[in-house]
Amino acid sequence: METIITDMMVVACNGGEGALGHPRVFLNLAPSGKVECPYCSRLYVNRREAAETGPEPQHPPPRG
């Protein structure tokens, strides 16, 4: 899962893969200051929230 730090409270995610991504969705980071994309699981964190709570832990992908 990729974590993206932003100054915005509303972000647009398209999967970042160009034509291989997913439909563009707009995600609201309020009220917690972070949100996970329902398509690609990218985590968007508001910079102020990240400074107050520290970086999100990065977990390895599940084995399978």
Sequence and secondary structure as in RCSB ss.txt:
>XXXX:A:sequence
METIITDMMVVACNGGEGALGHPRVFLNLAPSGKVECPYCSRLYVNRREAAETGPEPQHPPPRG
>XXXX:A:secstr
  EEEES SEEEE TTSGGGS   EEEE TTTTEEE TTT  EEEEHHHHHHH           
